[in-house]
């Protein structure tokens, strides 16, 4: 139990620093775009670059981790590399340079989540698995990457430069690499029954599981939902709603505060009431974010409250990206299955979503990406309706009720 909790917090905080670095470009984009003269399409392409390389490395890194049994070494390499890429982003002097820096950052960051979640799944008690995986993925990433990042990075960019913000963002990851080296231990490799060589399982075979296919599809639409929020809400607030940069930074920080709070609430509710109803309900709540940005007039407090409630949909990400696949696929293939879900979600939703939204914004205005975000949340809820329940508590209740029904 002690190691389980230590593992969650070390990995969760490091993942939070990773998201601090990942989201920095979105929060700083109003400053970067003005300085380097980006179009809306180029704004979308910068977000797509990181998502594309993140997808490839999550897919390949998760499979490599399962095949070699090496978890800790991959985590250490990732933490050092993504920190260095933040420094590189601060040196960019053109669209091509920043695009390349974000590509490299995606390569460095991609394997981190599937490897982390495979460790947490293997070290957690069944009754706490959903909660632990949710806290690991969402709490630190949103406290650091969504709540603190805009409050720290935007004032630095306003008073000094956006380059200084990138340089600052690169430091904490190096500190967390030291803590991973000290406090995370390499797990024992699972023993394959019968002593046969583990030849692996194909990705196509994984997708024959209905839940895996649904999780991949949800990953596509909900990753696009989230990335569009990060990439285009700052520009929408300033250019369309005429909100000041200071107020924009506070509104963006609400995303992190919401996700950090619901990182405890949503997975714990799923442990008790089941994965399916919780994912359906909270994905649907994600519609509140674009609707509030478009139509909530008057007090910024009202807008912030609606955004806080709507961003609770982020609490479902650990469920369809980690918990449900880990309860569907054999344990020794967890990192591979998680890499598949994360990778396809990032490469289709994270790459295609911002590019299409940026192109639409250049043609129809910045309202177009926000409307797209609303449609994506509805699609995520509809997909979740088809899930098969995997929560141990609900399966045990069903098994106990079966003899009584007979």
BAPA-123046 format. One record per residue (C-alpha): residue in one letter; x, y, z; residue number from 1. Coordinates in nm, 3 decimals. Layout:
N
resn A east X north Y up Z resi NUM
...
This chain:
406
resn X east 0.000 north 0.000 up 0.000 resi 1
resn X east 0.283 north 0.241 up 0.085 resi 2
resn X east 0.465 north 0.180 up -0.242 resi 3
resn X east 0.135 north 0.196 up -0.434 resi 4
resn X east 0.068 north 0.547 up -0.301 resi 5
resn X east 0.427 north 0.664 up -0.354 resi 6
resn X east 0.422 north 0.537 up -0.711 resi 7
resn X east 0.098 north 0.722 up -0.789 resi 8
resn X east 0.227 north 1.054 up -0.657 resi 9
resn X east 0.574 north 1.041 up -0.813 resi 10
resn X east 0.438 north 0.940 up -1.153 resi 11
resn X east 0.136 north 1.168 up -1.125 resi 12
resn X east 0.343 north 1.477 up -1.048 resi 13
resn X east 0.589 north 1.394 up -1.326 resi 14
resn X east 0.301 north 1.353 up -1.570 resi 15
resn X east 0.179 north 1.691 up -1.446 resi 16
resn X east 0.514 north 1.849 up -1.534 resi 17
resn X east 0.498 north 1.676 up -1.872 resi 18
resn X east 0.160 north 1.840 up -1.936 resi 19
resn X east 0.295 north 2.174 up -1.812 resi 20
resn X east 0.548 north 2.149 up -2.097 resi 21
resn X east 0.297 north 2.014 up -2.349 resi 22
resn X east 0.035 north 2.284 up -2.286 resi 23
resn X east 0.283 north 2.571 up -2.273 resi 24
resn X east 0.264 north 2.633 up -2.648 resi 25
resn X east -0.117 north 2.663 up -2.639 resi 26
resn X east -0.119 north 2.914 up -2.352 resi 27
resn X east 0.164 north 3.113 up -2.508 resi 28
resn X east 0.022 north 3.102 up -2.862 resi 29
resn X east -0.131 north 3.453 up -2.858 resi 30
resn X east 0.221 north 3.587 up -2.790 resi 31
resn X east 0.396 north 3.345 up -3.030 resi 32
resn X east 0.147 north 3.403 up -3.313 resi 33
resn X east 0.184 north 3.781 up -3.285 resi 34
resn X east 0.565 north 3.761 up -3.273 resi 35
resn X east 0.616 north 3.503 up -3.549 resi 36
resn X east 0.308 north 3.601 up -3.757 resi 37
resn X east 0.125 north 3.265 up -3.755 resi 38
resn X east -0.204 north 3.198 up -3.934 resi 39
resn X east -0.482 north 3.005 up -3.757 resi 40
resn X east -0.389 north 2.703 up -3.968 resi 41
resn X east -0.029 north 2.723 up -3.842 resi 42
resn X east -0.161 north 2.745 up -3.484 resi 43
resn X east -0.347 north 2.419 up -3.546 resi 44
resn X east -0.042 north 2.259 up -3.708 resi 45
resn X east 0.178 north 2.334 up -3.406 resi 46
resn X east -0.072 north 2.149 up -3.184 resi 47
resn X east -0.100 north 1.870 up -3.442 resi 48
resn X east 0.279 north 1.824 up -3.459 resi 49
resn X east 0.307 north 1.723 up -3.096 resi 50
resn X east -0.002 north 1.502 up -3.111 resi 51
resn X east 0.130 north 1.321 up -3.419 resi 52
resn X east 0.469 north 1.230 up -3.274 resi 53
resn X east 0.314 north 1.162 up -2.931 resi 54
resn X east 0.084 north 0.910 up -3.098 resi 55
resn X east 0.364 north 0.725 up -3.273 resi 56
resn X east 0.588 north 0.706 up -2.968 resi 57
resn X east 0.301 north 0.608 up -2.734 resi 58
resn X east 0.214 north 0.324 up -2.970 resi 59
resn X east 0.573 north 0.206 up -3.018 resi 60
resn X east 0.696 north 0.284 up -2.668 resi 61
resn X east 0.414 north 0.092 up -2.500 resi 62
resn X east 0.484 north -0.214 up -2.716 resi 63
resn X east 0.858 north -0.188 up -2.650 resi 64
resn X east 0.796 north -0.168 up -2.277 resi 65
resn X east 0.580 north -0.483 up -2.280 resi 66
resn X east 0.827 north -0.671 up -2.500 resi 67
resn X east 1.139 north -0.586 up -2.297 resi 68
resn X east 0.980 north -0.555 up -1.952 resi 69
resn X east 1.163 north -0.224 up -1.910 resi 70
resn X east 0.944 north 0.040 up -1.749 resi 71
resn X east 1.171 north 0.257 up -1.537 resi 72
resn X east 1.436 north 0.319 up -1.804 resi 73
resn X east 1.171 north 0.439 up -2.051 resi 74
resn X east 1.022 north 0.674 up -1.791 resi 75
resn X east 1.362 north 0.824 up -1.709 resi 76
resn X east 1.453 north 0.877 up -2.073 resi 77
resn X east 1.118 north 1.038 up -2.143 resi 78
resn X east 1.139 north 1.280 up -1.848 resi 79
resn X east 1.485 north 1.408 up -1.941 resi 80
resn X east 1.406 north 1.433 up -2.312 resi 81
resn X east 1.078 north 1.626 up -2.285 resi 82
resn X east 1.244 north 1.877 up -2.050 resi 83
resn X east 1.520 north 1.943 up -2.302 resi 84
resn X east 1.257 north 1.988 up -2.576 resi 85
resn X east 1.098 north 2.270 up -2.377 resi 86
resn X east 1.428 north 2.458 up -2.388 resi 87
resn X east 1.441 north 2.392 up -2.762 resi 88
resn X east 1.091 north 2.539 up -2.807 resi 89
resn X east 1.208 north 2.861 up -2.645 resi 90
resn X east 1.483 north 2.895 up -2.906 resi 91
resn X east 1.246 north 2.870 up -3.206 resi 92
resn X east 1.260 north 3.169 up -3.441 resi 93
resn X east 1.012 north 3.053 up -3.707 resi 94
resn X east 0.709 north 2.833 up -3.763 resi 95
resn X east 0.928 north 2.551 up -3.898 resi 96
resn X east 1.157 north 2.561 up -3.593 resi 97
resn X east 0.871 north 2.555 up -3.343 resi 98
resn X east 0.693 north 2.283 up -3.544 resi 99
resn X east 1.009 north 2.071 up -3.527 resi 100
resn X east 1.060 north 2.132 up -3.155 resi 101
resn X east 0.704 north 2.021 up -3.080 resi 102
resn X east 0.748 north 1.711 up -3.296 resi 103
resn X east 1.049 north 1.614 up -3.086 resi 104
resn X east 0.863 north 1.685 up -2.764 resi 105
resn X east 0.582 north 1.452 up -2.871 resi 106
resn X east 0.833 north 1.175 up -2.939 resi 107
resn X east 0.976 north 1.221 up -2.591 resi 108
resn X east 0.644 north 1.238 up -2.408 resi 109
resn X east 0.441 north 0.971 up -2.587 resi 110
resn X east 0.557 north 0.655 up -2.405 resi 111
resn X east 0.522 north 0.808 up -2.059 resi 112
resn X east 0.147 north 0.762 up -2.004 resi 113
resn X east 0.103 north 0.398 up -2.120 resi 114
resn X east 0.410 north 0.289 up -1.924 resi 115
resn X east 0.294 north 0.477 up -1.612 resi 116
resn X east -0.056 north 0.332 up -1.629 resi 117
resn X east 0.077 north -0.020 up -1.679 resi 118
resn X east 0.278 north 0.022 up -1.357 resi 119
resn X east -0.018 north 0.164 up -1.164 resi 120
resn X east -0.254 north -0.108 up -1.290 resi 121
resn X east -0.014 north -0.384 up -1.181 resi 122
resn X east 0.053 north -0.231 up -0.838 resi 123
resn X east -0.308 north -0.137 up -0.748 resi 124
resn X east -0.569 north -0.333 up -0.558 resi 125
resn X east -0.868 north -0.414 up -0.780 resi 126
resn X east -1.103 north -0.205 up -0.568 resi 127
resn X east -0.881 north 0.104 up -0.612 resi 128
resn X east -0.764 north 0.055 up -0.971 resi 129
resn X east -0.997 north 0.308 up -1.134 resi 130
resn X east -0.931 north 0.565 up -0.862 resi 131
resn X east -0.553 north 0.518 up -0.872 resi 132
resn X east -0.530 north 0.533 up -1.250 resi 133
resn X east -0.752 north 0.841 up -1.256 resi 134
resn X east -0.548 north 1.027 up -0.995 resi 135
resn X east -0.220 north 0.935 up -1.165 resi 136
resn X east -0.332 north 1.056 up -1.507 resi 137
resn X east -0.549 north 1.356 up -1.422 resi 138
resn X east -0.455 north 1.514 up -1.089 resi 139
resn X east -0.096 north 1.625 up -1.149 resi 140
resn X east -0.145 north 1.685 up -1.520 resi 141
resn X east -0.423 north 1.929 up -1.451 resi 142
resn X east -0.288 north 2.098 up -1.140 resi 143
resn X east 0.041 north 2.167 up -1.318 resi 144
resn X east -0.047 north 2.148 up -1.687 resi 145
resn X east -0.384 north 2.322 up -1.689 resi 146
resn X east -0.426 north 2.517 up -1.361 resi 147
resn X east -0.078 north 2.647 up -1.278 resi 148
resn X east 0.063 north 2.665 up -1.632 resi 149
resn X east -0.146 north 2.960 up -1.757 resi 150
resn X east -0.114 north 3.142 up -1.424 resi 151
resn X east 0.267 north 3.111 up -1.436 resi 152
resn X east 0.354 north 3.116 up -1.805 resi 153
resn X east 0.126 north 3.393 up -1.934 resi 154
resn X east 0.243 north 3.661 up -1.684 resi 155
resn X east 0.607 north 3.573 up -1.759 resi 156
resn X east 0.538 north 3.604 up -2.132 resi 157
resn X east 0.359 north 3.937 up -2.080 resi 158
resn X east 0.637 north 4.088 up -1.867 resi 159
resn X east 0.944 north 3.930 up -2.028 resi 160
resn X east 0.891 north 3.702 up -2.328 resi 161
resn X east 0.728 north 3.377 up -2.431 resi 162
resn X east 1.078 north 3.233 up -2.472 resi 163
resn X east 1.149 north 3.281 up -2.100 resi 164
resn X east 0.830 north 3.086 up -2.023 resi 165
resn X east 0.951 north 2.788 up -2.225 resi 166
resn X east 1.291 north 2.797 up -2.053 resi 167
resn X east 1.124 north 2.792 up -1.710 resi 168
resn X east 0.896 north 2.506 up -1.812 resi 169
resn X east 1.194 north 2.282 up -1.889 resi 170
resn X east 1.344 north 2.278 up -1.538 resi 171
resn X east 1.096 north 2.076 up -1.322 resi 172
resn X east 1.106 north 1.765 up -1.543 resi 173
resn X east 1.476 north 1.722 up -1.474 resi 174
resn X east 1.403 north 1.730 up -1.100 resi 175
resn X east 1.132 north 1.466 up -1.136 resi 176
resn X east 1.368 north 1.242 up -1.334 resi 177
resn X east 1.586 north 1.226 up -1.021 resi 178
resn X east 1.283 north 1.126 up -0.810 resi 179
resn X east 1.185 north 0.854 up -1.058 resi 180
resn X east 1.538 north 0.716 up -1.044 resi 181
resn X east 1.519 north 0.702 up -0.665 resi 182
resn X east 1.162 north 0.600 up -0.584 resi 183
resn X east 1.025 north 0.394 up -0.876 resi 184
resn X east 1.129 north 0.031 up -0.899 resi 185
resn X east 1.134 north -0.193 up -1.205 resi 186
resn X east 0.848 north -0.446 up -1.179 resi 187
resn X east 0.891 north -0.818 up -1.218 resi 188
resn X east 0.791 north -0.945 up -1.561 resi 189
resn X east 0.467 north -1.152 up -1.560 resi 190
resn X east 0.520 north -1.525 up -1.596 resi 191
resn X east 0.342 north -1.675 up -1.897 resi 192
resn X east 0.132 north -1.978 up -1.801 resi 193
resn X east 0.279 north -2.312 up -1.905 resi 194
resn X east 0.625 north -2.171 up -1.954 resi 195
resn X east 0.562 north -2.097 up -2.322 resi 196
resn X east 0.740 north -1.812 up -2.489 resi 197
resn X east 0.537 north -1.495 up -2.495 resi 198
resn X east 0.483 north -1.424 up -2.862 resi 199
resn X east 0.260 north -1.124 up -2.796 resi 200
resn X east -0.082 north -1.038 up -2.926 resi 201
resn X east -0.157 north -0.848 up -3.245 resi 202
resn X east -0.310 north -0.504 up -3.238 resi 203
resn X east -0.584 north -0.628 up -3.470 resi 204
resn X east -0.670 north -0.902 up -3.219 resi 205
resn X east -0.698 north -0.637 up -2.946 resi 206
resn X east -0.940 north -0.436 up -3.159 resi 207
resn X east -1.167 north -0.740 up -3.192 resi 208
resn X east -1.263 north -0.675 up -2.830 resi 209
resn X east -1.564 north -0.443 up -2.849 resi 210
resn X east -1.449 north -0.234 up -2.554 resi 211
resn X east -1.105 north -0.182 up -2.707 resi 212
resn X east -1.253 north -0.060 up -3.034 resi 213
resn X east -1.492 north 0.172 up -2.850 resi 214
resn X east -1.211 north 0.306 up -2.633 resi 215
resn X east -1.004 north 0.382 up -2.945 resi 216
resn X east -1.298 north 0.566 up -3.104 resi 217
resn X east -1.366 north 0.757 up -2.782 resi 218
resn X east -0.999 north 0.845 up -2.761 resi 219
resn X east -1.015 north 0.994 up -3.111 resi 220
resn X east -1.314 north 1.219 up -3.047 resi 221
resn X east -1.235 north 1.315 up -2.687 resi 222
resn X east -0.866 north 1.388 up -2.752 resi 223
resn X east -0.982 north 1.618 up -3.034 resi 224
resn X east -1.233 north 1.774 up -2.788 resi 225
resn X east -0.957 north 1.844 up -2.538 resi 226
resn X east -0.692 north 1.966 up -2.784 resi 227
resn X east -0.937 north 2.205 up -2.950 resi 228
resn X east -1.008 north 2.352 up -2.607 resi 229
resn X east -0.640 north 2.402 up -2.532 resi 230
resn X east -0.550 north 2.534 up -2.878 resi 231
resn X east -0.841 north 2.763 up -2.962 resi 232
resn X east -1.009 north 2.878 up -2.639 resi 233
resn X east -0.725 north 3.126 up -2.560 resi 234
resn X east -0.755 north 3.283 up -2.905 resi 235
resn X east -1.137 north 3.276 up -2.891 resi 236
resn X east -1.146 north 3.447 up -2.552 resi 237
resn X east -0.913 north 3.728 up -2.661 resi 238
resn X east -1.013 north 3.785 up -3.025 resi 239
resn X east -1.386 north 3.706 up -3.020 resi 240
resn X east -1.498 north 3.757 up -2.660 resi 241
resn X east -1.253 north 4.051 up -2.615 resi 242
resn X east -1.137 north 3.915 up -2.278 resi 243
resn X east -0.807 north 4.049 up -2.143 resi 244
resn X east -0.498 north 3.822 up -2.136 resi 245
resn X east -0.512 north 3.824 up -1.754 resi 246
resn X east -0.874 north 3.710 up -1.744 resi 247
resn X east -0.801 north 3.457 up -2.018 resi 248
resn X east -0.524 north 3.304 up -1.809 resi 249
resn X east -0.765 north 3.264 up -1.516 resi 250
resn X east -1.034 north 3.107 up -1.736 resi 251
resn X east -0.781 north 2.863 up -1.882 resi 252
resn X east -0.660 north 2.775 up -1.534 resi 253
resn X east -1.018 north 2.675 up -1.449 resi 254
resn X east -0.970 north 2.380 up -1.685 resi 255
resn X east -0.691 north 2.249 up -1.467 resi 256
resn X east -0.876 north 2.311 up -1.142 resi 257
resn X east -1.178 north 2.125 up -1.277 resi 258
resn X east -0.979 north 1.831 up -1.410 resi 259
resn X east -0.778 north 1.798 up -1.089 resi 260
resn X east -1.098 north 1.791 up -0.879 resi 261
resn X east -1.278 north 1.547 up -1.107 resi 262
resn X east -0.971 north 1.323 up -1.129 resi 263
resn X east -1.080 north 1.199 up -0.786 resi 264
resn X east -1.455 north 1.214 up -0.841 resi 265
resn X east -1.505 north 1.050 up -1.181 resi 266
resn X east -1.285 north 0.738 up -1.144 resi 267
resn X east -1.411 north 0.679 up -0.789 resi 268
resn X east -1.770 north 0.701 up -0.907 resi 269
resn X east -1.683 north 0.450 up -1.180 resi 270
resn X east -1.541 north 0.208 up -0.919 resi 271
resn X east -1.873 north 0.224 up -0.735 resi 272
resn X east -2.139 north 0.266 up -1.006 resi 273
resn X east -1.964 north 0.122 up -1.311 resi 274
resn X east -1.749 north 0.251 up -1.596 resi 275
resn X east -2.022 north 0.278 up -1.861 resi 276
resn X east -2.277 north 0.513 up -1.697 resi 277
resn X east -2.005 north 0.739 up -1.561 resi 278
resn X east -1.827 north 0.775 up -1.896 resi 279
resn X east -2.157 north 0.842 up -2.076 resi 280
resn X east -2.269 north 1.110 up -1.832 resi 281
resn X east -1.945 north 1.299 up -1.796 resi 282
resn X east -1.860 north 1.291 up -2.168 resi 283
resn X east -2.198 north 1.453 up -2.231 resi 284
resn X east -2.118 north 1.724 up -1.976 resi 285
resn X east -1.825 north 1.818 up -2.199 resi 286
resn X east -2.074 north 2.002 up -2.422 resi 287
resn X east -2.096 north 2.273 up -2.154 resi 288
resn X east -1.744 north 2.403 up -2.233 resi 289
resn X east -1.804 north 2.517 up -2.593 resi 290
resn X east -2.163 north 2.624 up -2.522 resi 291
resn X east -2.051 north 2.841 up -2.231 resi 292
resn X east -1.767 north 2.993 up -2.433 resi 293
resn X east -2.010 north 3.080 up -2.712 resi 294
resn X east -2.321 north 3.189 up -2.529 resi 295
resn X east -2.257 north 3.264 up -2.157 resi 296
resn X east -2.286 north 3.643 up -2.132 resi 297
resn X east -2.240 north 3.865 up -1.833 resi 298
resn X east -2.028 north 3.764 up -1.535 resi 299
resn X east -1.697 north 3.589 up -1.588 resi 300
resn X east -1.777 north 3.398 up -1.269 resi 301
resn X east -2.074 north 3.235 up -1.444 resi 302
resn X east -1.859 north 3.152 up -1.746 resi 303
resn X east -1.589 north 3.008 up -1.521 resi 304
resn X east -1.842 north 2.796 up -1.328 resi 305
resn X east -1.988 north 2.648 up -1.646 resi 306
resn X east -1.640 north 2.578 up -1.783 resi 307
resn X east -1.547 north 2.410 up -1.452 resi 308
resn X east -1.848 north 2.177 up -1.474 resi 309
resn X east -1.803 north 2.104 up -1.844 resi 310
resn X east -1.435 north 2.021 up -1.819 resi 311
resn X east -1.529 north 1.737 up -1.581 resi 312
resn X east -1.540 north 1.528 up -1.900 resi 313
resn X east -1.161 north 1.515 up -1.875 resi 314
resn X east -1.212 north 1.283 up -1.578 resi 315
resn X east -1.319 north 1.007 up -1.817 resi 316
resn X east -0.986 north 0.999 up -2.001 resi 317
resn X east -0.812 north 0.761 up -1.755 resi 318
resn X east -1.113 north 0.529 up -1.783 resi 319
resn X east -1.122 north 0.482 up -2.160 resi 320
resn X east -0.746 north 0.527 up -2.205 resi 321
resn X east -0.635 north 0.309 up -1.915 resi 322
resn X east -0.878 north 0.141 up -1.679 resi 323
resn X east -1.123 north -0.015 up -1.927 resi 324
resn X east -0.846 north -0.145 up -2.162 resi 325
resn X east -0.655 north -0.283 up -1.860 resi 326
resn X east -0.971 north -0.471 up -1.754 resi 327
resn X east -1.023 north -0.603 up -2.108 resi 328
resn X east -0.674 north -0.712 up -2.223 resi 329
resn X east -0.440 north -0.958 up -2.035 resi 330
resn X east -0.218 north -0.781 up -1.782 resi 331
resn X east 0.112 north -0.852 up -1.960 resi 332
resn X east -0.010 north -0.654 up -2.265 resi 333
resn X east -0.144 north -0.353 up -2.075 resi 334
resn X east 0.120 north -0.103 up -2.193 resi 335
resn X east 0.066 north -0.216 up -2.553 resi 336
resn X east -0.312 north -0.181 up -2.529 resi 337
resn X east -0.285 north 0.159 up -2.362 resi 338
resn X east -0.034 north 0.272 up -2.623 resi 339
resn X east -0.277 north 0.165 up -2.894 resi 340
resn X east -0.566 north 0.365 up -2.746 resi 341
resn X east -0.356 north 0.672 up -2.672 resi 342
resn X east -0.166 north 0.651 up -3.001 resi 343
resn X east -0.465 north 0.626 up -3.233 resi 344
resn X east -0.650 north 0.890 up -3.034 resi 345
resn X east -0.361 north 1.132 up -3.063 resi 346
resn X east -0.277 north 1.065 up -3.427 resi 347
resn X east -0.636 north 1.088 up -3.554 resi 348
resn X east -0.804 north 1.317 up -3.301 resi 349
resn X east -0.505 north 1.514 up -3.178 resi 350
resn X east -0.353 north 1.566 up -3.523 resi 351
resn X east -0.658 north 1.581 up -3.747 resi 352
resn X east -0.877 north 1.779 up -3.508 resi 353
resn X east -0.658 north 2.091 up -3.471 resi 354
resn X east -0.566 north 2.094 up -3.840 resi 355
resn X east -0.928 north 2.075 up -3.956 resi 356
resn X east -1.035 north 2.325 up -3.689 resi 357
resn X east -0.757 north 2.568 up -3.781 resi 358
resn X east -0.846 north 2.549 up -4.149 resi 359
resn X east -1.215 north 2.605 up -4.063 resi 360
resn X east -1.121 north 2.899 up -3.840 resi 361
resn X east -0.932 north 3.068 up -4.124 resi 362
resn X east -1.238 north 3.030 up -4.347 resi 363
resn X east -1.532 north 3.074 up -4.109 resi 364
resn X east -1.384 north 3.238 up -3.799 resi 365
resn X east -1.283 north 3.119 up -3.454 resi 366
resn X east -1.638 north 3.011 up -3.373 resi 367
resn X east -1.594 north 2.703 up -3.595 resi 368
resn X east -1.347 north 2.514 up -3.366 resi 369
resn X east -1.572 north 2.579 up -3.066 resi 370
resn X east -1.877 north 2.434 up -3.243 resi 371
resn X east -1.667 north 2.133 up -3.345 resi 372
resn X east -1.578 north 2.080 up -2.980 resi 373
resn X east -1.946 north 2.056 up -2.886 resi 374
resn X east -2.014 north 1.793 up -3.153 resi 375
resn X east -1.716 north 1.586 up -3.037 resi 376
resn X east -1.843 north 1.571 up -2.677 resi 377
resn X east -2.181 north 1.440 up -2.795 resi 378
resn X east -2.005 north 1.176 up -3.007 resi 379
resn X east -1.799 north 1.064 up -2.706 resi 380
resn X east -2.114 north 1.012 up -2.499 resi 381
resn X east -2.289 north 0.814 up -2.774 resi 382
resn X east -1.989 north 0.581 up -2.815 resi 383
resn X east -1.978 north 0.516 up -2.440 resi 384
resn X east -2.337 north 0.387 up -2.449 resi 385
resn X east -2.211 north 0.073 up -2.628 resi 386
resn X east -1.945 north -0.019 up -2.368 resi 387
resn X east -1.954 north -0.351 up -2.183 resi 388
resn X east -1.920 north -0.302 up -1.809 resi 389
resn X east -1.578 north -0.395 up -1.664 resi 390
resn X east -1.579 north -0.250 up -1.311 resi 391
resn X east -1.498 north -0.533 up -1.064 resi 392
resn X east -1.762 north -0.413 up -0.817 resi 393
resn X east -2.038 north -0.419 up -1.079 resi 394
resn X east -1.927 north -0.755 up -1.221 resi 395
resn X east -1.922 north -0.904 up -0.871 resi 396
resn X east -2.270 north -0.764 up -0.803 resi 397
resn X east -2.395 north -0.913 up -1.127 resi 398
resn X east -2.240 north -1.251 up -1.046 resi 399
resn X east -2.399 north -1.248 up -0.702 resi 400
resn X east -2.740 north -1.162 up -0.845 resi 401
resn X east -2.729 north -1.433 up -1.114 resi 402
resn X east -2.798 north -1.731 up -0.879 resi 403
resn X east -3.084 north -1.539 up -0.717 resi 404
resn X east -3.237 north -1.466 up -1.057 resi 405
resn X east -3.205 north -1.835 up -1.149 resi 406
